[in-house]
């Protein structure tokens, strides 16, 4: 009798866990595989804009601005970019190893290595500044689609959000 009770209890607990883990039983919809990069956007709009009571015309204009911004960005192959960065890093380490292994310190070679790194950093900073400028242009264009009342409402929402973040 004790074994049957233990077995029944184990089956009951097991069924409970199986049901809890079953996504269908929890009515889990899941995030769509496509557009996972747009999580946080509502109806293709930036976060917070769904609360502004936008007209369909405004929504279409905002989507068009966002689409033109995406089209203007150069397509990047992340794996190729990662491979290139990896090769640069390996080359840089090899150059450093040669400097350290040399019997006498080659100040000219060291200075050349430092200058190359500085040039790479400057190029990356320039690319970052250009992208930041493009993002600000896009945000400005989208903000100009809003009516003055919607602009005021959006600013108010942003201020409230900033206030919540700054509270201890």
Backbone as CSV, one residue per row, in Angstrom:
resi,resn,N_x,N_y,N_z,CA_x,CA_y,CA_z,C_x,C_y,C_z
1,UNK,0.824,-1.192,0.000,0.000,0.000,0.000,0.870,1.258,0.000
2,UNK,1.965,1.197,0.778,2.863,2.336,0.878,3.514,2.626,-0.477
3,UNK,3.872,1.558,-1.214,4.497,1.721,-2.525,3.526,2.333,-3.526
4,UNK,2.289,1.928,-3.474,1.277,2.458,-4.399,1.042,3.940,-4.124
5,UNK,0.972,4.303,-2.854,0.768,5.708,-2.486,1.955,6.550,-2.948
6,UNK,3.162,6.058,-2.729,4.371,6.771,-3.146,4.403,6.912,-4.665
7,UNK,4.065,5.845,-5.370,4.040,5.877,-6.829,2.999,6.865,-7.345
8,UNK,1.818,6.864,-6.749,0.755,7.787,-7.164,1.173,9.233,-6.915
9,UNK,1.808,9.483,-5.778,2.277,10.827,-5.454,3.357,11.272,-6.441
10,UNK,4.273,10.369,-6.780,5.336,10.684,-7.736,4.753,10.998,-9.112
11,UNK,3.765,10.219,-9.542,3.125,10.476,-10.833,2.396,11.813,-10.837
12,UNK,1.737,12.130,-9.748,1.012,13.390,-9.634,1.969,14.577,-9.700
13,UNK,3.066,14.486,-8.974,4.066,15.567,-8.985,4.710,15.659,-10.365
14,UNK,5.033,14.523,-10.963,5.633,14.514,-12.299,4.717,15.129,-13.337
15,UNK,3.435,14.814,-13.269,2.468,15.387,-14.212,2.363,16.891,-14.019
16,UNK,2.436,17.325,-12.774,2.385,18.750,-12.472,3.561,19.483,-13.112
17,UNK,4.771,18.921,-12.956,5.950,19.537,-13.548,5.889,19.510,-15.073
18,UNK,5.413,18.429,-15.627,5.316,18.321,-17.085,4.357,19.366,-17.643
19,UNK,3.252,19.580,-16.961,2.280,20.582,-17.403,2.852,21.982,-17.263
20,UNK,3.579,22.232,-16.179,4.160,23.555,-15.950,5.211,23.871,-17.003
21,UNK,5.936,22.869,-17.460,6.994,23.088,-18.432,6.482,23.110,-19.862
22,UNK,5.260,22.669,-20.101,4.708,22.586,-21.447,4.277,23.965,-21.934
23,UNK,4.919,24.494,-22.982,4.555,25.821,-23.463,3.118,25.896,-23.974
24,UNK,2.600,24.812,-24.524,1.226,24.822,-25.028,0.251,24.960,-23.871
25,UNK,0.536,24.265,-22.768,-0.343,24.327,-21.607,-0.373,25.737,-21.017
26,UNK,0.744,26.477,-21.161,0.791,27.843,-20.627,0.358,28.867,-21.665
27,UNK,-0.064,28.411,-22.836,-0.491,29.288,-23.917,0.625,30.251,-24.311
28,UNK,1.841,29.741,-24.396,3.008,30.545,-24.734,3.049,30.774,-26.235
29,UNK,3.083,32.020,-26.620,3.130,32.355,-28.039,4.571,32.432,-28.527
30,UNK,5.462,32.933,-27.692,6.858,33.073,-28.082,7.055,34.263,-28.993
31,UNK,8.291,34.712,-29.084,8.615,35.834,-29.956,8.776,35.310,-31.371
32,UNK,8.355,36.070,-32.347,8.537,35.613,-33.723,10.023,35.500,-34.047
33,UNK,10.370,34.492,-34.807,11.773,34.288,-35.153,12.295,35.455,-35.978
34,UNK,11.452,35.971,-36.844,11.841,37.131,-37.621,11.553,38.371,-36.803
35,UNK,12.231,39.434,-37.106,12.041,40.723,-36.451,12.346,40.681,-34.959
36,UNK,13.174,39.736,-34.532,13.516,39.722,-33.115,14.311,40.965,-32.747
37,UNK,14.952,41.586,-33.741,15.704,42.813,-33.485,14.784,44.000,-33.251
38,UNK,13.502,43.838,-33.531,12.568,44.938,-33.332,11.772,44.775,-32.053
39,UNK,12.244,43.918,-31.157,11.560,43.820,-29.874,11.637,45.190,-29.234
40,UNK,10.599,45.599,-28.578,10.577,46.931,-27.997,9.918,47.926,-28.923
41,UNK,9.671,47.563,-30.147,8.966,48.447,-31.069,7.541,47.957,-31.183
42,UNK,6.656,48.880,-31.296,5.247,48.551,-31.395,4.752,48.966,-32.768
43,UNK,4.250,48.012,-33.508,3.689,48.293,-34.828,4.735,48.954,-35.728
44,UNK,6.002,48.587,-35.535,7.072,49.159,-36.335,7.458,50.562,-35.924
45,UNK,6.997,51.014,-34.775,7.262,52.373,-34.306,8.250,52.343,-33.146
46,UNK,8.969,53.451,-32.942,9.870,53.512,-31.788,9.099,53.384,-30.477
47,UNK,9.787,52.938,-29.466,9.178,52.740,-28.141,8.562,54.040,-27.636
48,UNK,7.371,53.934,-27.117,6.675,55.092,-26.569,5.732,55.752,-27.558
49,UNK,5.961,55.546,-28.839,5.134,56.208,-29.848,3.735,55.611,-29.930
50,UNK,3.578,54.374,-29.454,2.246,53.761,-29.499,1.278,54.477,-28.556
51,UNK,1.800,55.263,-27.628,0.955,55.986,-26.676,0.566,57.376,-27.176
52,UNK,1.057,57.768,-28.342,0.842,59.131,-28.835,-0.388,59.284,-29.715
53,UNK,-1.133,58.234,-29.925,-2.352,58.325,-30.730,-2.045,58.849,-32.138
54,UNK,-1.110,58.203,-32.805,-0.689,58.637,-34.136,-1.733,58.281,-35.179
55,UNK,-1.834,59.129,-36.193,-2.711,58.812,-37.321,-2.003,57.780,-38.198
56,UNK,-2.744,57.146,-39.077,-2.139,56.166,-39.988,-1.108,56.837,-40.894
57,UNK,-1.378,58.069,-41.286,-0.443,58.811,-42.134,0.874,59.051,-41.390
58,UNK,0.783,59.425,-40.117,1.989,59.643,-39.323,2.773,58.340,-39.165
59,UNK,2.064,57.252,-38.899,2.729,55.954,-38.759,3.462,55.582,-40.043
60,UNK,2.808,55.813,-41.176,3.421,55.480,-42.467,4.674,56.326,-42.699
61,UNK,4.606,57.618,-42.359,5.773,58.497,-42.533,6.931,58.045,-41.641
62,UNK,6.615,57.702,-40.405,7.662,57.269,-39.470,8.297,55.968,-39.949
63,UNK,7.473,55.038,-40.414,8.011,53.778,-40.943,8.895,54.034,-42.164
64,UNK,8.478,54.968,-43.023,9.266,55.290,-44.219,10.612,55.894,-43.831
65,UNK,10.627,56.758,-42.820,11.883,57.356,-42.356,12.810,56.269,-41.826
66,UNK,12.269,55.377,-41.014,13.076,54.285,-40.456,13.594,53.373,-41.562
67,UNK,12.753,53.085,-42.551,13.160,52.220,-43.658,14.265,52.871,-44.483
68,UNK,14.142,54.163,-44.762,15.177,54.842,-45.552,16.490,54.895,-44.780
69,UNK,16.411,55.009,-43.452,17.629,54.991,-42.638,18.305,53.629,-42.724
70,UNK,17.508,52.567,-42.651,18.082,51.217,-42.763,18.707,51.008,-44.139
71,UNK,18.046,51.518,-45.178,18.560,51.337,-46.538,19.847,52.130,-46.750
72,UNK,19.985,53.260,-46.052,21.168,54.104,-46.218,22.398,53.515,-45.534
73,UNK,22.176,52.655,-44.544,23.303,52.042,-43.846,23.943,50.988,-44.729
74,UNK,25.252,50.934,-44.728,25.908,49.892,-45.525,25.661,48.519,-44.905
75,UNK,25.451,47.557,-45.770,25.243,46.186,-45.294,26.564,45.671,-44.744
76,UNK,26.509,45.072,-43.579,27.738,44.568,-42.972,27.620,43.072,-42.763
77,UNK,28.700,42.410,-43.073,28.798,40.980,-42.821,29.528,40.828,-41.492
78,UNK,28.782,40.517,-40.447,29.359,40.477,-39.104,30.468,39.445,-38.987
79,UNK,30.291,38.300,-39.610,31.323,37.270,-39.485,32.601,37.701,-40.202
80,UNK,32.468,38.359,-41.351,33.653,38.843,-42.061,34.350,39.935,-41.252
81,UNK,33.544,40.811,-40.642,34.116,41.885,-39.828,34.814,41.301,-38.598
82,UNK,34.199,40.286,-38.000,34.792,39.635,-36.830,36.100,38.936,-37.221
83,UNK,36.110,38.270,-38.388,37.323,37.596,-38.847,38.439,38.598,-39.113
84,UNK,38.098,39.732,-39.714,39.100,40.762,-39.984,39.673,41.308,-38.679
85,UNK,38.820,41.531,-37.697,39.285,42.031,-36.400,40.186,41.002,-35.721
86,UNK,39.826,39.744,-35.861,40.624,38.670,-35.268,42.013,38.623,-35.915
87,UNK,42.051,38.765,-37.239,43.334,38.764,-37.940,44.186,39.964,-37.532
88,UNK,43.549,41.128,-37.396,44.284,42.318,-36.952,44.885,42.095,-35.575
89,UNK,44.087,41.509,-34.688,44.557,41.263,-33.328,45.720,40.280,-33.334
90,UNK,45.627,39.229,-34.136,46.720,38.260,-34.218,47.983,38.923,-34.768
91,UNK,47.817,39.767,-35.785,48.950,40.480,-36.375,49.587,41.407,-35.335
92,UNK,48.736,42.105,-34.588,49.222,43.026,-33.557,49.992,42.266,-32.474
93,UNK,49.471,41.120,-32.052,50.155,40.314,-31.034,51.494,39.796,-31.552
94,UNK,51.509,39.417,-32.818,52.757,38.947,-33.427,53.795,40.069,-33.438
95,UNK,53.371,41.274,-33.790,54.299,42.407,-33.786,54.810,42.689,-32.374
96,UNK,53.928,42.636,-31.394,54.346,42.849,-30.004,55.317,41.757,-29.564
97,UNK,55.014,40.523,-29.953,55.896,39.415,-29.585,57.291,39.624,-30.163
98,UNK,57.344,40.085,-31.417,58.645,40.353,-32.038,59.388,41.448,-31.279
99,UNK,58.664,42.486,-30.872,59.298,43.564,-30.105,59.862,43.040,-28.786
100,UNK,59.090,42.205,-28.118,59.521,41.696,-26.822,60.642,40.667,-26.945
101,UNK,60.619,39.882,-28.019,61.631,38.842,-28.206,62.953,39.391,-28.725
102,UNK,62.938,40.579,-29.287,64.163,41.152,-29.861,65.206,41.376,-28.764
103,UNK,66.450,41.205,-29.142,67.544,41.370,-28.186,67.622,42.819,-27.703
104,UNK,67.379,43.759,-28.622,67.394,45.185,-28.284,66.035,45.776,-28.638
105,UNK,65.576,46.698,-27.805,64.268,47.322,-28.025,64.324,48.216,-29.256
106,UNK,63.391,48.011,-30.181,63.302,48.812,-31.405,62.224,49.879,-31.191
107,UNK,62.678,51.048,-30.774,61.740,52.120,-30.443,60.960,52.578,-31.670
108,UNK,61.596,52.577,-32.813,60.924,53.006,-34.043,59.778,52.045,-34.400
109,UNK,60.016,50.750,-34.284,58.968,49.762,-34.567,57.837,49.875,-33.540
110,UNK,58.192,50.112,-32.283,57.176,50.272,-31.241,56.326,51.507,-31.520
111,UNK,56.977,52.595,-31.908,56.238,53.825,-32.207,55.320,53.626,-33.414
112,UNK,55.787,52.874,-34.398,54.959,52.581,-35.569,53.718,51.783,-35.161
113,UNK,53.906,50.790,-34.302,52.789,49.977,-33.818,51.779,50.841,-33.061
114,UNK,52.279,51.722,-32.217,51.404,52.622,-31.456,50.647,53.553,-32.392
115,UNK,51.330,54.097,-33.390,50.675,54.998,-34.352,49.582,54.285,-35.140
116,UNK,49.832,53.032,-35.529,48.816,52.258,-36.247,47.569,52.073,-35.381
117,UNK,47.774,51.760,-34.106,46.637,51.590,-33.194,45.860,52.893,-33.040
118,UNK,46.582,53.992,-32.931,45.909,55.283,-32.792,45.090,55.613,-34.036
119,UNK,45.624,55.291,-35.211,44.890,55.544,-36.452,43.616,54.695,-36.511
120,UNK,43.712,53.450,-36.083,42.530,52.580,-36.057,41.476,53.126,-35.096
121,UNK,41.922,53.581,-33.928,40.978,54.152,-32.952,40.308,55.402,-33.506
122,UNK,41.091,56.254,-34.166,40.520,57.470,-34.753,39.484,57.127,-35.817
123,UNK,39.787,56.129,-36.639,38.837,55.716,-37.678,37.554,55.184,-37.044
124,UNK,37.685,54.407,-35.978,36.500,53.878,-35.297,35.698,55.004,-34.651
125,UNK,36.383,55.980,-34.062,35.682,57.118,-33.465,34.939,57.908,-34.532
126,UNK,35.555,58.069,-35.691,34.913,58.795,-36.785,33.667,58.050,-37.265
127,UNK,33.774,56.738,-37.415,32.616,55.939,-37.819,31.498,56.036,-36.787
128,UNK,31.867,56.004,-35.521,30.870,56.105,-34.456,30.186,57.470,-34.499
129,UNK,30.958,58.522,-34.696,30.392,59.872,-34.755,29.448,60.014,-35.946
130,UNK,29.818,59.441,-37.085,28.955,59.503,-38.269,27.643,58.761,-38.028
131,UNK,27.725,57.589,-37.396,26.503,56.820,-37.113,25.620,57.562,-36.111
132,UNK,26.257,58.177,-35.113,25.497,58.940,-34.126,24.787,60.118,-34.790
133,UNK,25.467,60.769,-35.723,24.860,61.877,-36.458,23.653,61.390,-37.260
134,UNK,23.792,60.245,-37.936,22.682,59.691,-38.705,21.495,59.344,-37.806
135,UNK,21.784,58.799,-36.638,20.704,58.454,-35.712,19.972,59.708,-35.233
136,UNK,20.729,60.765,-34.944,20.090,62.009,-34.503,19.252,62.623,-35.622
137,UNK,19.748,62.545,-36.850,18.968,63.049,-37.989,17.656,62.282,-38.119
138,UNK,17.731,60.964,-37.977,16.525,60.134,-38.078,15.549,60.478,-36.959
139,UNK,16.055,60.580,-35.739,15.178,60.913,-34.610,14.532,62.284,-34.800
140,UNK,15.299,63.239,-35.338,14.752,64.576,-35.591,13.642,64.498,-36.632
141,UNK,13.900,63.776,-37.718,12.894,63.655,-38.780,11.618,63.008,-38.245
142,UNK,11.773,61.986,-37.428,10.599,61.321,-36.851,9.866,62.265,-35.911
143,UNK,10.610,63.015,-35.111,9.991,63.941,-34.154,9.209,65.031,-34.881
144,UNK,9.674,65.426,-36.063,9.000,66.477,-36.820,7.675,65.998,-37.412
145,UNK,7.472,64.696,-37.491,6.205,64.143,-37.984,5.095,64.365,-36.949
146,UNK,5.481,64.455,-35.681,4.503,64.609,-34.602,3.906,66.015,-34.589
147,UNK,2.680,66.108,-34.122,2.049,67.416,-33.925,2.679,68.058,-32.683
148,UNK,2.537,69.373,-32.513,3.089,70.015,-31.307,2.579,69.374,-30.010
149,UNK,1.323,68.986,-29.985,0.769,68.346,-28.787,1.420,66.981,-28.552
150,UNK,1.625,66.213,-29.620,2.273,64.910,-29.490,3.737,65.078,-29.068
151,UNK,4.394,66.116,-29.602,5.774,66.387,-29.197,5.842,66.686,-27.704
152,UNK,4.908,67.502,-27.214,4.867,67.842,-25.793,4.628,66.582,-24.963
153,UNK,3.687,65.766,-25.409,3.356,64.529,-24.702,4.567,63.589,-24.678
154,UNK,5.269,63.486,-25.790,6.436,62.610,-25.856,7.539,63.107,-24.918
155,UNK,7.794,64.424,-24.931,8.799,64.988,-24.021,8.423,64.709,-22.567
156,UNK,7.153,64.854,-22.256,6.680,64.605,-20.897,6.920,63.140,-20.514
157,UNK,6.635,62.221,-21.422,6.873,60.797,-21.153,8.365,60.540,-20.921
158,UNK,9.217,61.177,-21.725,10.659,61.002,-21.575,11.138,61.550,-20.232
159,UNK,10.609,62.705,-19.838,10.987,63.292,-18.547,10.550,62.403,-17.388
160,UNK,9.355,61.837,-17.495,8.879,60.930,-16.449,9.761,59.693,-16.371
161,UNK,10.144,59.179,-17.526,11.006,57.999,-17.555,12.368,58.327,-16.939
162,UNK,12.901,59.507,-17.263,14.190,59.917,-16.704,14.086,60.105,-15.195
163,UNK,12.961,60.626,-14.732,12.750,60.800,-13.299,12.713,59.479,-12.563
164,UNK,12.108,58.470,-13.167,12.049,57.145,-12.543,13.439,56.527,-12.444
165,UNK,14.275,56.766,-13.460,15.620,56.192,-13.451,16.508,56.851,-12.403
166,UNK,16.300,58.145,-12.158,17.195,58.860,-11.251,16.811,58.714,-9.787
167,UNK,15.636,58.194,-9.503,15.224,58.005,-8.106,15.983,56.842,-7.483
168,UNK,16.351,57.006,-6.195,17.082,55.916,-5.519,16.202,54.760,-5.155
